[in-house]
Amino acid sequence: MAAGRRGQVAAMAFPPGEWELLTHLPARVIVAATSAEPDAPRRTVAEGLAGLDAIAAGRAFDSDLVRAVVSAIYAEADDDRPAAEEFTDRAAGLAEVLEACRRATAVLSARADPADSAAYRQWVQSVAARVCGAARSGGVLGLGGEKVSAAERRFLDDLAVALALR
């Protein structure tokens, strides 16, 4: 079956609201991961770019579902994309994204092939891990500091639980 056709078949397995949840979740996870702790703008930009690269890496996953989601993300017209989320309340924003991950996990459990479900959840976790590891925090003038801060580790742990990876 051609790749485009497989993507259409994957999308048809989900009602529109559930498909939207699955296709918008990776970008929401990028925003949450960059918001796990306050950062300098330069660090946040590096993290965001790493997240976009991690989404694109989904094209190489051995999962029709993950590839279909990536295709849908790239096929979405610019004016159809949600505006970048900004958390006015960091804790509430992070909690909302984690809840969306729990909903996506339930949807995948009910509708997706177990291998595709696992691949999607692992891919979303890998997006967050790439974001959190993209720039060092702490330190002085770029020296020292941590690759992944304590707040980012907590977010990654909470995300793994929300995605039923732990």
Secondary structure by P-SEA (a helix, b strand, c coil): ccaaaaaaaaaacccaaaaaaaaaaaaaaaaaaaacccccaaaaaaaaaaaaaaaaaccccccaaaaaaaaaaaaccccccccccccccaaaaaaaaaaaaaaaaaaaaacccaaaaaaaaaaaaaaaaaaaaccccccccccccccccaaaaaaaaaaaaaaccc
